Amino acid sequence: MAIAKKHLRRATSRNRIKRLIRESFRQHQSLLQGLDLVVLARPGLDQVDNRTLLQSLERHWQRAARSTGD
């Protein structure tokens, strides 16, 4: 994960985002087995609520899994 201080100034915001990403990854671990993924934060991510972020991660995980051809 690359959660830059440039995009999320407050440590609490960065930690919240990292916790959500880790939890979402754990829930989809079987789907993502054998993949190396890099998660980058974009500016404004601290304005997104947890539900929206988790839904977005779900779409990204599905897309990553499909791109492997499995």
N, C-alpha and C positions, 0 to 999 in steps of 0.2 A: 504494500500500500504506500502511496505517496500522497500524504495529506500535507501540503505545503502551508507554512505559516503565512505565506504571502496571500493565500486565498482565504484562510480561516485563521484570523488573528488570535482568537481566544483558545486556550488549551482545552477548555471544557467543550467547546464546539468540535475541535479536532477529535477529542476522545469519544464524544457521542457518535460521530460519524464512523470512527474506527470500530467501535463496539457493534454498531448496526451492520457494518460490512462483514465483520467476523461471524456474527450470529447468522446472517443470511447465508454466508458461505457454508457454515456448518449444516444448515438445514438442507442445502442443495449439494452437499459433498459427493453423494453417490452419482449425481448427474455430471459433476465436474471432474470425476476421477481421471487422473492422468493428464490434466491440463495445468499449465503454469499461467497464471493470470496476473495482470498488473492493474490495480485500481488507482486512477488519478482523480483528484478532486478538482472541481471547476469552481470559479468564483460564484458566489451566491448560494453555495450549497448549504450554508448555515441558515438560510431562509426557508429551506424545504422541511416540511414536517416528516416525522418518522414513517408514516404510512406511505407517503409518496416516494420516499427514498427506497423503502423496501420493495415497492412495486416496480420501481425502475431497476433495481438490482435483479429482481426476478426476471424481467425482460432481458437484461444483459446476460444472465446465466443461461437462459434458454437459447439465446442467440449464439453464445460461445459454444454450447454443447452441440447445436446444429451444425456449426461450421467445421466440426471435427469429422463429420460424416458418419457418426455412430447412430 
